[in-house]
Amino acid sequence: MSSTRSSINFRVVFSSVFNFLLNKPKQQLNKTYDYTRYVSGQDYVFESANDLKKGYMTGQGKGIKRGDYIILKKGSDSCQYQVEEIDYYSEPADMWIALLSEAIVERSHST
């Protein structure tokens, strides 16, 4: 009886590991979308919150997903935000609203 129990346990463990590896989420690379050429208030709307550290953006573009980055104009500079949440409208299908948070960008300094 113990050999039957151990063979069942082995099958369950093997099946679980095999299913995990088969259905393992693929490593996704976050993409960066540059909106600095677009006009705020015309091509997109950004409503800041939390002293510009977070905000809601409504815009258009396909394929943007959670974790991706969006670069926006901030005066004469630009600011990079990361998409925390995003919801696409049903019409038009490429229009969305997203919660963005300011991303800390490490810049290399040359000496």
C-alpha positions as CSV (number, residue, x, y, z in Angstrom):
1,M,0.0,0.0,0.0
2,S,2.9,2.4,0.7
3,S,4.3,1.8,-2.8
4,T,0.9,2.8,-4.3
5,R,0.7,5.9,-2.2
6,S,4.3,7.0,-3.1
7,S,3.6,6.4,-6.8
8,I,0.4,8.6,-6.6
9,N,2.4,11.3,-4.8
10,F,5.1,11.2,-7.4
11,R,2.5,11.5,-10.2
12,V,0.8,14.4,-8.5
13,V,4.1,16.3,-7.9
14,F,5.4,15.6,-11.4
15,S,2.1,16.7,-12.9
16,S,2.0,19.9,-10.8
17,V,5.6,20.8,-11.8
18,F,5.0,20.0,-15.5
19,N,1.8,22.1,-15.6
20,F,3.6,25.0,-13.8
21,L,6.5,24.9,-16.3
22,L,4.1,24.6,-19.3
23,N,1.9,27.5,-18.1
24,K,4.7,29.6,-16.7
25,P,4.2,33.3,-17.6
26,K,6.6,34.5,-20.1
27,Q,9.1,37.1,-19.1
28,Q,7.7,40.4,-20.3
29,L,9.9,43.3,-21.2
30,N,8.4,46.7,-20.3
31,K,8.2,49.0,-23.3
32,T,8.7,52.8,-23.3
33,Y,6.3,55.1,-25.2
34,D,7.4,58.6,-26.0
35,Y,4.5,61.1,-25.9
36,T,6.8,64.2,-25.9
37,R,5.8,65.1,-29.5
38,Y,2.1,65.1,-28.6
39,V,0.3,68.1,-27.4
40,S,-1.1,68.0,-23.8
41,G,-4.8,68.8,-23.8
42,Q,-5.1,68.1,-27.4
43,D,-3.6,64.6,-28.1
44,Y,-3.8,63.4,-24.5
45,V,-4.9,64.6,-21.1
46,F,-2.8,64.2,-17.9
47,E,-4.4,65.0,-14.6
48,S,-1.7,65.2,-11.9
49,A,-2.2,64.1,-8.4
50,N,0.2,63.8,-5.4
51,D,2.5,66.7,-6.5
52,L,3.0,65.3,-10.0
53,K,4.3,62.0,-8.6
54,K,1.2,60.3,-9.8
55,G,-1.6,61.1,-12.3
56,Y,-4.3,59.9,-14.6
57,M,-3.6,60.0,-18.3
58,T,-6.2,59.5,-21.1
59,G,-4.6,58.9,-24.5
60,Q,-4.5,56.7,-27.6
61,G,-2.1,54.0,-28.6
62,K,-2.2,50.2,-28.9
63,G,-0.3,47.7,-26.8
64,I,0.4,49.8,-23.7
65,K,0.2,47.6,-20.7
66,R,0.8,47.6,-16.9
67,G,4.5,48.1,-16.2
68,D,5.3,50.0,-19.4
69,Y,6.7,53.5,-19.3
70,I,5.4,56.7,-20.8
71,I,7.5,59.8,-21.4
72,L,5.7,63.1,-21.2
73,K,6.8,66.8,-21.6
74,K,7.1,68.6,-18.3
75,G,7.8,72.2,-19.2
76,S,11.0,72.2,-21.2
77,D,12.0,68.9,-19.7
78,S,10.5,65.4,-19.9
79,C,9.3,63.1,-17.2
80,Q,9.0,59.3,-17.3
81,Y,6.0,57.6,-15.7
82,Q,5.3,53.9,-15.2
83,V,1.8,52.5,-15.9
84,E,0.3,51.2,-12.7
85,E,-3.1,50.4,-14.1
86,I,-4.6,50.8,-17.6
87,D,-8.1,50.3,-18.9
88,Y,-9.0,50.4,-22.6
89,Y,-12.2,52.0,-23.9
90,S,-14.4,49.8,-26.1
91,E,-14.8,52.6,-28.7
92,P,-12.3,53.6,-30.0
93,A,-10.5,50.4,-29.1
94,D,-7.0,52.1,-28.9
95,M,-8.2,54.8,-26.4
96,W,-7.3,54.2,-22.7
97,I,-7.1,55.7,-19.3
98,A,-4.2,54.9,-17.0
99,L,-2.9,55.5,-13.6
100,L,0.8,56.6,-13.9
101,S,3.4,57.0,-11.2
102,E,6.7,58.9,-11.7
103,A,9.5,56.5,-12.5
104,I,13.0,57.1,-11.1
105,V,15.3,57.0,-14.0
106,E,19.0,56.2,-13.4
107,R,21.1,58.4,-15.6
108,S,24.8,57.6,-16.2
109,H,27.1,60.4,-15.5
110,S,30.2,60.8,-17.7
111,T,33.3,62.2,-16.1
